[in-house]
Amino acid sequence: MVIENHNKTAIVTGANGGIGYQVALSLANQNTKVILACRDPIRAEAAIERIKAEQPQADLEFAQLDLSSLSSVRAFVTEQTAKRKSIDLLINNAAIMALPERKLSADGFEMQFATNHLGHFALTNWLMPLLASSSAPRVVTVSSIAHRYGNIDFNDLQGERTYEGWKAYGNSKLANLLFSFELARRAQNLTSIAAHPGVAKTNILQNGPRQGRRVLRTYVSEILTSLLAQTDAQGALPILHAALDPQATNGSFYGPDGFKQIRGKPTLVIPCSQANDLQAAQRLWSVSESMIQGK
């Protein structure tokens, strides 16, 4: 992979572990200043220590960010705006997966939709002045192969009528794609790319579906992960490809090239049909704007 990312500034959400950590580590090894945007300061500082043990000259900074809280997102953006003139790369990575019971965010939204989609939607839009000040800004939004069983139902966007943890996760990951592709169409002088890691060994299962009553899909996911998953470093490769390769094009989608996109080397992949629904993307953008308005 050809990379060009020296002496730039990147924000990586959820950089304290898993895919986000591997992305932050790789960026730090390429002379990129990395802002680890994380909810847990203890885990974030531990991640910084791990990276610096490998790369003592790494330029790293922790910044508090809870994507489930729009006030936290706003505070993060205010802090970044006061500290720097531009942001070159934004990696919208952080996510929660398949919460067994429906929970609400501090703002009253379904928690997976709030964290995985709405928080990143607000973060990207509110950081736009800093991104626009970069000579070649790029936003990478991390989706999942789980987007294929998602469905954006505007009559039940918050899962108030029907909630199932895995379905809600798929919905949020489909929303990530709709957002990424719509951003590519709307933004001027900005590259918006989506990517997914396939199936990788991270702690996301412990942080979601294992918290409470399990369903069949949880057991299947655990078996699939134990038998077929690649490492988190391998899972980070499509995201890094989307972030760093100068040949990566606006509005594209990258994932592993192996069977069912579970593992393999980064390649262009085709999303499900609803991800390319222009009307759904435009409507989701409008609805999301209304949700974050005044926050």
Summary of the structure (lengths in Angstrom):
residues: 295
radius of gyration: 17.5
end to end distance: 40.0
largest distance: 51.6
contacts: 1071
relative contact order: 0.15
helix: 45%
strand: 14%
